[in-house]
């Protein structure tokens, strides 16, 4: 795979903008922030395998957000298959947060909002897949996004091992052979994700999954509203609270618990974000629908095992803060 971009070749003042532009080309348009300021370093390698685009990303800690603004104004509608080789990251899509570890496979859908929080310098192999290629094998893939497959599963281990071998060989394959290898990769990947769904019992019908995703999207959009209640969210989705609870039951959730969990998770993400270190804890809590700081602190500690202030302190001492003007 050939190097197509390196931050080493770019002046520090332009580095972040250039990186975002190049990362957009190989993935999808997004907002980007660096947790190490202009000292951020990254490298992008790229290769083609038939109809698939393979990209090797090596870079420092950062945060990526793909929002409705980019989805409505852009033309990207691909699926993003990733294999983490080194480092750590957290993905969010369709109401699910997923901590991804080395040798785990994960899917994101560029047709819907998602976020990626990189917790340490990483190496990630990214495969851009045309939607029809995987949907033709798996059907509706919305139950699969942000659900890592561990390499402890035999078929997942085969898929990740197969994918790991490709960067060193893809450039030597002729187009015809490359397309055949690409189809084998897609078959193996689809089998791994399909088996995961069977084992986890994630068997909502397409209509029920669509309703659940609409409900979650409504909740995400209204988390900042302190008056948001389960009845309001369910009514906005055109369903009853009882039906909403039934939809969330396969995730071990009720509607009320899900709303609270998403608020707490968003607060934690903001507290751990160096770019938001100037905001007070109370400002973050109030902005995400909490109206009582004592209640917020109790809930936060019960969920994450530490107070909001402790969470922020741990994050800020673990990641070096470099001024943006450096």
C-alpha positions in Angstrom: 0.0 0.0 0.0 1.4 3.4 -1.0 1.7 6.4 1.3 -0.7 9.1 0.0 -0.4 11.5 2.9 1.9 12.2 5.9 1.7 15.1 8.3 5.5 15.2 8.4 5.3 16.9 5.0 3.0 19.7 6.3 3.7 22.8 8.4 2.2 22.6 11.9 -0.2 25.5 11.3 -1.9 23.6 8.3 -1.5 20.1 9.6 -5.0 19.5 11.1 -6.9 20.9 8.2 -4.9 18.9 5.7 -5.4 15.7 7.7 -9.1 16.2 7.9 -9.3 16.8 4.1 -7.2 13.6 3.3 -9.1 11.5 5.9 -12.4 12.7 4.3 -11.3 11.3 0.9 -10.6 7.8 2.2 -13.6 7.6 4.7 -16.3 10.3 4.8 -16.7 14.0 5.5 -16.6 14.8 9.2 -15.6 17.2 12.0 -12.2 16.5 13.4 -10.4 17.6 16.6 -7.0 16.7 17.9 -6.3 16.1 21.6 -2.6 17.0 21.1 -3.1 20.2 19.1 -0.8 20.9 16.2 1.7 18.3 17.3 -0.7 15.8 15.8 1.0 13.3 13.5 -0.6 10.9 11.1 0.1 8.7 8.0 -2.3 7.4 5.4 -1.6 4.4 3.1 -4.0 3.4 0.4 -4.6 0.4 -2.0 -7.4 -1.0 -4.1 -8.7 -4.6 -3.9 -11.2 -4.9 -6.7 -14.1 -2.6 -5.8 -12.9 -2.2 -2.3 -10.7 0.7 -1.1 -8.2 -0.3 1.6 -6.7 2.4 3.8 -4.1 2.1 6.6 -4.4 4.9 9.1 -1.7 5.6 11.7 -2.3 8.6 13.9 -2.4 10.3 17.3 -5.4 10.7 19.7 -8.3 12.6 18.2 -12.1 12.8 17.9 -14.2 12.4 14.7 -17.9 13.4 14.3 -20.0 12.7 11.3 -23.2 14.6 11.6 -26.4 15.1 9.7 -24.9 18.3 8.1 -22.4 16.2 6.2 -24.8 13.4 5.4 -27.3 15.8 3.8 -24.8 17.8 1.9 -22.5 14.9 0.8 -22.7 12.0 -1.6 -21.0 9.3 0.6 -23.2 6.3 1.3 -20.6 3.6 1.9 -20.2 1.1 4.7 -16.9 1.4 6.7 -15.4 -1.9 7.8 -12.5 -1.5 10.3 -9.9 -3.7 11.8 -8.0 -2.2 14.7 -4.4 -3.3 14.7 -2.9 -1.3 17.6 -4.3 1.3 20.0 -7.8 1.9 21.3 -11.0 3.7 20.2 -14.7 4.1 21.0 -17.3 4.1 18.3 -20.9 5.4 18.6 -23.7 4.8 16.1 -27.4 4.0 16.3 -27.5 4.5 20.0 -24.7 2.1 20.7 -21.2 2.8 22.1 -18.5 0.2 21.4 -15.0 0.0 22.8 -12.9 -1.5 20.1 -9.7 -3.5 20.9 -6.9 -4.7 18.7 -7.9 -7.5 16.2 -11.6 -6.6 16.5 -13.7 -6.0 13.4 -16.4 -3.3 13.4 -18.9 -1.7 11.0 -20.0 1.9 10.6 -22.6 3.3 8.2 -21.6 6.6 6.6 -25.2 7.2 5.7 -26.1 7.9 9.4 -24.4 10.0 12.1 -21.5 8.4 13.9 -18.6 9.4 16.2 -15.1 8.0 16.8 -13.0 8.8 19.9 -9.4 7.6 19.6 -8.0 7.1 23.1 -4.3 6.3 22.1 -2.1 6.4 19.0 -3.4 3.7 16.7 -3.0 1.7 13.5 -6.4 1.0 11.8 -7.1 -0.8 8.6 -10.2 0.7 7.0 -12.2 -0.9 4.1 -14.7 1.2 2.3 -17.5 -1.1 1.0 -20.3 -0.2 -1.4 -23.6 -0.6 0.6 -25.0 -3.2 -1.8 -22.0 -5.5 -1.4 -22.8 -6.2 2.3 -26.5 -5.6 2.3 -26.8 -8.2 -0.5 -25.2 -10.7 1.8 -26.7 -9.7 5.2 -29.8 -7.7 4.5 -30.5 -4.8 6.8 -27.2 -4.0 8.5 -28.5 -1.5 11.1 -28.3 -4.1 13.9 -24.6 -4.6 13.1 -23.2 -1.1 13.4 -20.9 -0.3 16.4 -20.9 -4.0 17.5 -17.3 -5.2 17.5 -16.6 -8.9 16.7 -13.8 -10.3 18.8 -11.1 -12.5 17.3 -11.9 -15.2 19.9 -14.8 -16.2 17.6 -13.4 -18.7 15.0 -14.9 -17.2 11.9 -14.1 -13.6 13.1 -10.6 -14.7 13.7 -10.4 -16.0 10.1 -11.8 -12.7 8.7 -9.5 -10.5 10.8 -6.5 -12.7 9.9 -7.4 -12.6 6.2 -7.7 -8.8 6.3 -4.4 -8.4 8.2 -2.5 -10.1 5.4 -3.9 -7.8 2.7 -1.8 -4.6 3.2 1.4 -6.4 2.3 0.0 -8.1 -0.8 -2.7 -5.9 -2.3 -0.4 -4.0 -4.6 0.9 -7.3 -6.2 -2.6 -8.5 -7.2 -3.8 -7.9 -10.7 -7.3 -6.4 -11.0 -9.0 -9.7 -11.9 -7.5 -11.5 -9.0 -8.0 -8.6 -6.7 -11.8 -8.6 -7.4 -12.0 -12.3 -6.6 -10.1 -11.8 -3.3 -12.4 -8.9 -2.5 -15.5 -11.1 -2.9 -13.9 -13.8 -0.6 -13.2 -11.1 2.0 -16.8 -9.9 1.8 -18.2 -13.4 2.1 -16.0 -14.1 5.1 -16.9 -10.8 6.8 -20.6 -11.2 6.2 -20.5 -14.7 7.7 -18.7 -13.4 10.8 -21.2 -10.6 11.4 -24.2 -12.9 10.6 -23.0 -15.5 13.1 -22.7 -12.8 15.7 -26.3 -11.8 15.3 -27.5 -15.4 15.6 -25.4 -15.9 18.8 -26.6 -12.7 20.4 -30.2 -13.2 19.5 -30.5 -9.8 17.8 -33.4 -10.8 15.7 -35.7 -7.8 15.5 -37.7 -7.6 12.3 -36.8 -4.9 9.8 -39.9 -2.8 10.7 -39.1 -3.1 14.5 -35.5 -2.2 13.9 -36.5 0.8 11.9 -38.8 1.9 14.7 -36.1 1.4 17.3 -33.6 3.4 15.3 -36.1 6.3 14.8 -36.8 6.3 18.6 -33.0 6.4 19.3 -32.5 9.2 16.8 -35.3 11.3 18.4 -33.7 10.8 21.9 -30.2 11.8 20.6 -31.6 14.9 19.1 -33.5 15.9 22.3 -31.0 15.0 25.0 -30.3 18.7 25.7 -34.0 19.2 26.6 -34.4 18.8 30.4 -38.1 18.2 29.9 -37.6 15.1 27.8 -39.5 12.2 29.3 -40.1 8.6 28.1 -43.7 9.5 27.1 -42.5 12.4 25.0 -39.8 10.4 23.2 -42.2 7.5 22.5 -45.0 9.9 21.3 -42.5 11.6 18.9 -41.7 8.2 17.5 -45.4 7.4 17.1 -45.4 4.5 19.6 -46.4 3.8 23.2 -43.9 3.7 26.1 -44.8 0.0 26.5 -43.8 -0.8 22.9 -40.6 1.3 23.2 -39.7 -0.7 26.3 -40.3 -3.9 24.4 -38.0 -2.8 21.6 -35.2 -1.9 24.0 -35.6 -5.1 26.1 -33.3 -7.1 23.8 -30.5 -4.6 24.8 -31.4 -5.0 28.5 -32.8 -1.5 28.6 -36.0 0.4 29.4 -36.8 3.7 27.7 -36.2 5.7 30.9 -32.8 3.9 31.5 -31.7 4.5 27.9 -32.4 8.2 28.0 -30.5 8.5 31.3 -27.6 6.4 30.0 -27.2 8.4 26.8 -27.1 11.7 28.8 -24.5 10.3 31.1 -22.4 8.9 28.2 -22.5 12.3 26.4 -21.5 14.0 29.6 -18.6 11.7 30.1 -17.4 12.2 26.5 -17.5 16.0 27.0 -15.6 15.7 30.3 -12.9 13.6 28.8 -12.6 15.9 25.7 -9.5 18.1 26.1 -11.1 20.6 23.6 -13.9 21.2 26.2 -11.7 21.5 29.3 -12.6 25.2 29.7 -16.3 24.2 30.3 -17.4 23.7 33.9 -18.9 20.4 35.0 -22.2 22.1 35.7 -22.3 23.7 32.3 -21.9 20.3 30.7 -24.5 18.6 32.9 -27.1 21.4 32.4 -26.5 21.4 28.6 -27.4 17.7 28.5 -30.7 17.9 30.3 -29.7 17.6 33.9 -31.2 20.3 36.2 -29.9 19.1 39.6 -26.1 18.7 40.1 -26.5 16.4 43.2 -28.7 14.1 41.2 -26.3 14.2 38.2 -23.2 13.5 40.4 -24.9 10.5 42.0 -26.1 9.0 38.7 -22.7 9.6 37.1 -20.8 7.9 39.9 -23.2 5.0 40.0 -22.7 4.5 36.2 -19.0 5.0 35.9 -17.6 4.4 39.4 -16.1 7.9 39.8 -17.4 11.5 40.2 -17.6 13.8 37.2 -14.6 15.8 38.5 -12.5 12.7 39.0 -13.4 11.5 35.5 -12.2 14.8 34.0 -9.0 14.8 36.1 -8.1 11.3 35.0 -8.6 12.2 31.3 -6.6 15.4 31.5 -3.7 13.9 33.3 -3.6 10.9 30.9 -3.5 13.0 27.7 -0.9 15.8 27.1 -2.5 19.1 26.3 -0.7 21.0 23.5 -1.9 24.6 22.8 -3.4 25.1 19.4 -1.2 28.0 18.8 2.1 26.1 19.3 
